Amino acid sequence: MQDNPPIAGPLAAVDMGSNSFRLEIGQLFHGRYRRIDYLKETVRLGAGLDAAGLLGEEAVERGLACLSRFATRLASFAPGQVRAVATQTLREARNRDAFLLRAQAVLGVPIEVISGREEARLIYAGVVHLQPADEPRLVVDIGGRSTELILGRGRVPTVAESFGVGCVGLSMRFFDGGRITEEGFRAAQVAAGAELEEGLQSFAPSRWQQALASSGTASAVSQLLMANGVTDGRITPAGLRWCIERCLDAGHVDRLQLTGLKPERRPVLPGGLAILYTLAANYGIATLWPAKGALRQGVIVDLHERLEARHRARPGDMRDASVHELQRRFGVDTAQARRVAAVALELFDSVMPDADAEIRRELAWACELHEIGLMVSHHDHHRHSAYLLAHVDAPGFSQSQQRRIGELVLGQRGGLRKVESSLTSDVLAWQVLCLRLAVIKCHARGEVDRNAMTLRRRGREALLGYSARWAEVHPRTAYLLQEEADSWARAGTLRLTLPAR
């Protein structure tokens, strides 16, 4: 397996937001965060999403050009020192996979599309690490196409939600062509309120003592208020009304010439103000303080914790806790899951001894969760398991990683045609084979001799080994293994060869 990157070295986070792309390089040492470098470019990826949910080529090219510049800065970093995440626009885009293929080739590292709740968790991690406190707090993050709200105390988030409204989407819809009107603000606030209303009870003022706002929109408004002497940087309802009045006086985003307002922020300021004012009015926020941390720092904190976990004698991070919670919630037979995992990993190590640690862990998680679909139905439980894994909220996992694990679980039994497109990946093909062989060997749900079956790799051929005596004692398993060899012969991706009879 590949060596683990050093824990104390610099780490990098690429945050591919709907409005801006950001590259943060930082270092954690003895619990303290130190920024090394920070790059930001206004890409407006979210503005390139059309009514059919497709990213336009112009927006794609802007994104790729930015990632190319980030890649130059990251040239000296090992893959394990960089984590790239994408948010709401790529959660929505129907052609995101095509974009991600091109983007990953340019950036040189995998890009993870994270769920809204995972984005919220990482935002909170970034804020509390740079701005620790013990009192219960509300953290607000207004992005280009989504808004995240998180409640927490200390370093533990207790409620995290993502709402499908952001400054880019709202500005495009209600301030079309850059025109700013009272009607536009009223309509934007109604639309924002409709999205945010379901969180009124969960994030009620009685549940927190301080409200913090992270990221671009809140930072821009805070700087605007301070630069014009309206407040000392805190965001208040009166300060927001002042900002809205200045926007109405201008009448168009191109005529917004306020001290402290950057030109690239003008087109999305009206939408951001509408969301902030709606939050202040509906959630009872009298003062919203600008936060020091944001998603990008949370990604680095999370990456640092993962590296720390990999250096422990018994590795484990947030994702392992999520797996155990899913096992509990769906009533998984954990003894069977452990048996399948032990066999699958032993087989996988014999055919891919140099595989990256994350690839091996994904196979282990697939084994531990391959039967969660039994809670839905015994019939086609592998399909239910795959669906749940692709869609369930699992803190620590990206949507991309959940889909890969779900695809593995989908391929655990039955015909291989349903995962045919994924089997073109050499790694996933061997993962699927090892999972299927482990499920077959452990099908009786009792203790198994892990040394009874071996696996060797010869190109695209898998050479399975076991003794004739073992086959005589386990005729049903031997029968299932022959069926398995036939399945791979029909699929034509790998060839599974059994011992001569």
ABEGO torsion letter per residue (X at the ends): XBBBBBAABBBBBBBBBAABBBBBBBBBBGGBBBBABBBBBBAGAAAABBAAGBBBAAAAAAAAAAAAAAAAAAAABBAAABBBBBBAAAAABAAAAAAAAAAAAAAGBBBBBBBAAAAAAAAAAAAAAABBBABBBBBBBBBAABBBBBBBBEABBABBBBBBBBAAAAAAAABBGGBBBAAAAAAAAAAAAAAAAAAAAAABAAABABBBBBEAAAAAAAAAAAAAGABAGBBBAAAAAAAAAAAAAAGBAAABBBBGBBAAAAAAAAAAAAAAAAAAAAAGBABBBBBABBAAAAAAAAAAAAAAAAABABBBBAAAAAAAAAAAAAGBBAAAAAAAAAAAAAAAAAABAABBAAAAAAAAAAAAAAAAAAAABABGAAAAAAAAAAABBBBGBBAAAAAAAAAAAAAABEBAAAAAAAAABAAAAAAAAAAAAAAAAAAAGBBBBAAABBBBBBEABBBBBBBAAAAAABAAAAAAAAAAAAAAAAAGABBBBBBBX
